[in-house]
Amino acid sequence: MSAGPQSAPPPSPDEVTAAARSVLGAGEAGWLVGGCLRDELLGFPVRDVDVVVDGAAEPFSRSLADRLGGAVFASSDDFGTWRVVARGLHVDVASLRGDGLEADLRARDFTVDALARPLGGDELVDPLSGLDDLAAHRLRLCSPTALDDDPLRVVRLARLARGFGLVPDAAATEAAFGAASSLRAVSGERLRDELSAVLATSGAALAFRDLAVWDALAVILPELDSLRGVEQNPYHHLDVFEHTLEALTHVRGVVEQLGGTGNLTPPAEAGLPGVGSLVPASWAVLLHDIGKPAARKVDDQGRVLFWHHDEIGQEMAAAIAARFKMSNRFTAYLGTLIRQHLRLGFLVREQPLTRRALARYRRDVSPWVFESVVVSLCDRLATRGEMTSLTSMARHYRLARSVWSAVGKTPVPQLLSGHEVMELLGLEPGARVGQALAALEEEVEAGDIRTADEARAFLLDRWSEREDGGVGDGGLAEGGAGKAPRRSGGG
């Protein structure tokens, strides 16, 4: 990739401060506020910057975007905020609320966020003793109505508590219970962004447990909340909810053991721009088993089965993505990883892997091959906890590395177009054309077909077999090429 603005590092807070100071209008003042100061004081990297100005936010934001070489747009919330995106850094700009800076700070969520520093100075403004609370690792509300004023702050409370090791006081916790039901009024976009921020923290699993306890999870993500208390078979040591949270704790470690975040699809390419590199895969792990309550059955021998929970989960994830205004690309990302999260476990039984088995796996999970093995390993690691067989886990890791290294990273050459296939086989547009192309792609990736003439011969031969009712393995019959092995009731 060539060097350029998109590959340059994000602007530093000092660079943002200097640019913001330079675009202030005559007689205007501005301040850095909130989370960026909190993160700086706690020693965390600053990923987002908040600025308030005592003038109009829109013209200031447009001038700041020009100065930083970024884009600008109105945020999706109800607070008149404008967002500047410059080289991956978000700068949120708002006009002062109330009668001045102190009134603005007192209207914020938590005292540790009610801090301000002038764009042209170093002295912190701290009307609510937020510095003392930071030193004590304490989370206090700026006012008794802080969570009622913006119920999304309930989710932020869980994120700050678990992501920064801050302890909510009794008033904050009680307010979270009281405001949880009001989360129904928060837009899907704002929930999506705040939940993505939760998933970016190392304490995400604990934060989701907090939200469940406060009755907030049942409002914002009932599909996840419904996993609580859903018992599994003896091969699982936890119910589905706790299993999911445990799987979430493994995401970072699994990615590192498989080669690092550089192997992950960049969030923007996955359809979820503006988030940390681990967040898209973490969403998939969070939702991988949401189909289990609907699929759960107990057979005549008392065995707990979850037939088709992967398919059900894929459909449920699409509904969640629509509710949270996620992109079509990310909807496909989630659906693919949830639908295929059991596949790696089935490949264990197919050892040694053939080129055709690898080609079929790649086609079914493409272009998210790396993420597919990550989700599977997180799921597997959380299945039996301390009872996990080290030998079995090592075998699973070896298979994951083998699949990731053996599956081709470049697109499979398309020897025939869909139009050519329709002409060759006399087909109308539809599913049968896709089946033919899928079967052909498998043969090409397996190395058995290299030319367009060989492709035509293959399709004509297999199509004749199909018409005669004699389709073999990998043929073009319904349910043939590209279908995964039928799932067991476990998972």
Secondary structure, DSSP 8 states (H G I E B T S, - for coil): ---STTTS----HHHHHHHHHHT--TT--EEEETHHHHHHHHT----EEEEEESS-HHHHHHHHHHHHT-EEEE-SSSS--EEEEETTEEEEEEE--TTSHHHHHHTSSBGGG--EEETT----B-TT-HHHHHHTTEE-BSSTTHHHH-TTHHHHHHHHHHHHT-EE-HHHHHHHHHHGGGGGGS-HHHHHHHHHHHHTSTTHHHHHHHHHHTT-HHHH-HHHHTTTT----TT-SS-HHHHHHHHHHTHHHHHHHTT-GGGS--HHHHT-TTS-TTHHHHHHHHHTTTTHHHH-EE-TT--EE-TTHHHHHHHHHHHHHHHTT--HHHHHHHHHHHHTTTHHHHHGGG-S--HHHHHHHHHHHTT-HHHHHHHHHHHHHTTSGGG--HHHHHHHHHHHHHHHHHS-SS-----S-HHHHHHHHT--SSHHHHHHHHHHHHHHHTTS--SHHHHHHHHHHHHHHHHTT---TT-SSTT-TT------S--
